[in-house]
Amino acid sequence: MIDKRDLVVIGGGAGGLVVASVASQLGLDVVLVNKEEAMGGDCLHYGCVPSKALLKSASVAHLMSNADRWGLTPTELDTDMRLVNRVIKKSIDTIQVHDSRERFEALGCEVITGAARFLSPSQIEVNEQKINAKRFVIATGSSAFVPEIKGLTEVDYLTNEDMFSLPVLPGKLIILGGGPVGVEMAQAYSRLGSDVTLVEMASRLIPRMDEDSSSILKDVLSSEGVTVHLRAEVVEVFADNEEKHIKLSDGAVLKADALLLAIGRRPVVESLDLDKADVDYSEMGIKVNRKMQSSNKRIFACGDVT
């Protein structure tokens, strides 16, 4: 049996949840498909929420260790990542209630856990269930970009999906990528007590921002103990026991206990079979117009997947 619905939303992150919530409350027959059982997407579980909780802990640690600036006695840092992780998890759990299956089912949504793929311009399949709809919204988000660097796949590395649940604070941490995520995490882990090295291929941090901001950021990070390498290309990664070795194009070799990839994001499009839906896309995402319509006007897209 093939179901027929008004709207199918693919992706239970920030974009998909807003669309599903509003559409349901307007009286549409809505199906919300989310790959994971827990809804909320990267923003709730691996991005905005955990990162800001971590940054708050790091900010407090910075105040504690620099209390003499305000006439108080500085406190020597002794960061217990288990306690920091508990704070992060509490922040996630507080918001998870609002992004829960129960809440959206109460709004009238049918919530399906599974991976969706298009069978035609008007039909998807999830868990062998075929669903037809008048309209679709694709909000599958993005995932961490893993570059093709010699030896990288043979070494344990961190991405945004596991950097907020580290069992212990890394003694030495190397971060590849001087964009927003890389800069945030460099300052946060440095303030918590890690020896942090930030590696960026471009000539400055946050290359898309204005040059004055980039210069100020580098000065602040350096003043807080972060080592910054600019115009630095990583040509090879290898491990010696538990230690990671990062070889740069100039021959320098950096060493650390942990390696974090923060080089960028890529839209999640490959598993959707968009060709069968007549939707134009590239490695940069789904092409949309000002109304967020794809090349198939019945299919919209929003968020990181565009």
C-alpha positions in Angstrom: 0.0 0.0 0.0 1.3 3.5 -0.9 0.5 6.3 1.5 -0.4 9.8 0.1 0.4 12.8 2.2 0.4 16.6 1.9 3.9 17.0 3.0 7.0 14.9 3.8 9.8 16.5 5.7 13.2 14.6 5.5 15.4 15.5 8.4 14.7 16.2 12.0 17.1 19.0 12.6 16.5 22.7 13.2 15.1 23.3 9.7 13.0 20.2 9.3 11.4 20.5 12.8 10.3 24.1 12.3 8.7 23.2 8.9 7.0 20.1 10.3 5.7 21.9 13.4 4.2 24.8 11.5 2.7 22.7 8.7 1.1 20.3 11.2 -0.4 23.2 13.2 -1.8 24.6 9.9 -3.7 21.3 9.4 -1.6 19.6 6.8 -1.1 15.8 6.8 2.7 15.7 7.6 5.2 12.9 7.8 8.5 13.7 9.4 11.4 11.3 8.5 14.5 11.3 10.7 17.4 9.0 10.3 18.1 8.8 14.0 15.7 8.0 16.9 16.7 11.2 18.7 15.6 14.3 16.9 17.2 17.7 16.9 19.9 17.2 14.4 23.5 18.4 14.5 22.5 21.7 16.2 21.2 20.0 19.3 23.5 17.0 19.5 26.8 17.9 17.9 26.8 21.6 17.2 25.3 24.8 18.6 24.0 23.5 21.9 27.0 21.4 23.1 29.5 23.8 21.7 28.0 26.8 23.6 27.8 24.7 26.8 31.5 23.8 26.4 32.4 27.4 25.6 30.7 28.5 28.8 32.7 26.0 30.9 35.9 27.2 29.2 35.0 30.9 29.8 34.5 30.2 33.5 37.8 28.3 33.6 39.5 31.3 32.0 38.0 33.7 34.6 39.1 31.4 37.4 42.7 31.2 36.2 42.8 34.9 35.6 41.0 36.1 38.7 43.9 38.4 39.7 42.7 40.8 37.0 39.8 41.6 39.3 41.7 41.6 42.5 40.9 37.9 43.4 43.1 34.9 43.9 43.5 32.8 40.7 42.6 29.1 40.9 44.8 26.4 39.4 42.8 24.5 36.8 42.0 20.8 37.3 39.5 20.1 34.5 37.5 16.9 34.9 35.9 16.3 31.4 33.4 13.9 32.9 31.9 16.8 34.9 32.1 19.1 31.8 30.4 16.4 29.7 27.6 16.2 32.3 26.9 19.9 31.9 26.9 19.5 28.1 24.5 16.6 28.3 22.2 18.5 30.7 22.0 21.3 28.2 21.1 18.8 25.4 18.5 17.0 27.5 16.8 20.3 28.5 16.1 21.1 24.8 15.5 17.5 23.7 12.1 17.6 25.3 11.0 20.2 22.8 12.4 18.2 19.9 11.0 14.9 21.0 8.9 12.4 18.9 6.1 12.7 21.5 5.8 16.4 21.0 5.6 16.2 17.3 3.2 13.3 17.3 1.0 15.4 19.6 1.1 18.2 17.0 -0.3 15.7 14.5 2.9 14.6 12.7 3.6 11.0 11.8 7.3 10.5 12.8 9.3 7.7 11.1 12.8 6.7 12.0 14.8 5.6 9.1 16.8 6.7 6.0 14.6 8.1 3.1 15.4 7.9 -0.6 13.5 9.1 -3.6 11.9 6.5 -6.0 10.4 9.2 -8.2 9.7 13.0 -8.3 6.7 12.4 -6.0 7.6 9.3 -4.0 10.1 8.2 -1.3 10.8 5.0 0.4 11.6 4.6 4.1 12.0 1.1 5.7 10.4 -0.4 2.6 7.4 1.8 3.1 6.5 3.9 0.1 5.1 7.4 0.6 3.7 9.7 -2.0 3.3 13.4 -1.2 2.2 16.7 -2.8 5.3 18.5 -1.4 8.6 17.5 0.1 11.1 19.4 2.2 14.7 18.1 2.3 16.5 19.2 5.5 19.2 16.5 5.9 21.9 19.0 7.0 25.6 18.4 6.6 28.4 16.3 8.0 32.1 16.9 8.7 34.3 17.0 5.7 37.2 14.5 5.8 39.9 15.5 3.4 42.1 13.1 1.4 45.3 13.3 3.4 47.8 10.5 3.3 47.4 8.2 6.3 44.4 10.0 7.8 42.0 7.1 7.5 44.5 4.9 9.5 44.5 7.3 12.5 41.9 8.0 15.1 40.6 11.5 14.8 37.8 13.6 16.2 35.0 15.5 14.4 32.1 17.6 15.8 30.3 14.3 16.5 32.6 13.2 19.2 34.5 16.2 20.4 31.9 17.1 23.1 32.1 13.7 24.9 35.9 13.2 25.4 36.5 11.0 28.5 39.6 13.0 29.4 41.1 16.4 28.4 43.8 16.0 25.7 47.2 17.0 26.9 48.1 18.1 23.4 45.4 18.8 20.8 46.0 19.6 17.1 43.0 21.2 15.2 43.0 21.2 11.4 41.0 24.1 10.2 40.9 27.8 11.2 37.3 28.4 10.5 34.6 29.2 13.1 34.5 25.7 14.6 38.3 25.4 14.7 38.8 28.8 16.3 36.0 28.1 18.9 37.4 24.8 19.9 41.0 26.0 20.0 40.1 28.6 22.5 37.8 26.4 24.5 40.2 23.5 25.0 43.1 25.8 25.6 41.2 27.5 28.3 40.3 24.2 29.8 44.0 23.3 30.0 45.0 21.6 26.7 48.1 22.5 24.8 46.5 23.5 21.5 47.9 23.9 18.0 45.7 25.3 15.2 46.6 24.6 11.6 45.1 26.6 8.7 46.0 26.4 5.1 44.9 29.9 4.2 47.0 33.0 5.0 44.7 34.0 7.9 42.1 32.6 10.3 38.4 32.8 9.4 39.2 33.6 5.8 35.7 34.6 5.0 35.6 37.4 7.6 37.3 40.7 7.3 41.1 40.9 7.7 41.0 43.0 10.9 38.8 40.4 12.7 41.2 37.6 11.6 44.2 39.5 12.9 42.5 40.2 16.3 41.5 36.6 16.6 45.1 35.4 16.0 46.5 37.8 18.5 44.0 36.8 21.2 44.5 33.1 20.6 48.3 33.5 20.7 48.1 35.5 23.9 46.1 32.6 25.5 48.7 30.0 24.6 47.3 28.6 21.3 50.0 28.0 18.7 48.7 29.1 15.2 50.2 27.8 11.9 49.0 29.7 8.8 49.7 28.9 5.2 50.2 25.3 6.5 49.3 22.4 4.3 49.1 18.9 5.9 50.6 16.3 3.6 50.6 13.2 5.9 49.2 11.9 9.2 50.5 8.9 11.0 50.5 7.5 14.5 53.3 6.3 16.8 51.6 4.3 19.5 49.0 6.8 20.9 50.7 9.9 19.6 49.5 11.5 16.4 52.1 13.0 14.0 51.0 15.7 11.5 53.5 16.4 8.7 53.3 19.8 7.0 54.5 20.6 3.5 57.5 22.6 4.8 58.7 19.4 6.5 57.7 20.3 10.0 56.1 17.5 12.1 53.6 18.4 14.8 52.7 15.9 17.6 49.7 15.5 19.8 47.5 13.2 21.8 44.3 14.0 19.8 43.5 15.3 16.3 40.3 17.3 15.6 39.1 17.8 12.0 37.4 21.2 11.6 38.1 21.8 7.9 34.5 22.3 6.8 31.1 20.7 6.2 29.5 18.9 3.3 25.8 18.5 2.6 24.2 15.2 3.2 22.8 14.4 -0.3 24.4 11.2 -1.6 21.9 8.7 0.1 18.8 10.5 -1.1 18.8 9.3 -4.8 18.0 12.9 -5.9 18.5 12.0 -9.6 15.3 10.0 -9.4 13.5 13.1 -8.0 14.7 15.4 -10.8 16.6 17.5 -8.2 19.8 19.3 -9.3 22.6 19.2 -6.8 26.3 19.1 -6.5 28.9 18.4 -3.8 28.1 21.9 -2.5 24.4 21.0 -2.0 20.9 21.2 -3.5 20.4 24.2 -5.8 17.4 26.3 -4.7 15.7 29.5 -5.7 14.6 32.4 -3.5 11.6 30.4 -2.4 13.8 27.5 -1.4 12.5 25.4 -4.3 14.7 22.9 -6.0 14.7 22.2 -9.7 11.6 20.1 -9.0 9.2 22.8 -7.8 7.4 20.2 -5.6 10.6 19.6 -3.6 12.0 22.3 -1.3 15.2 22.3 0.6 16.5 24.3 3.6 19.5 24.6 5.9 23.0 23.2 5.4 21.9 20.8 2.6 21.4 23.8 0.2 
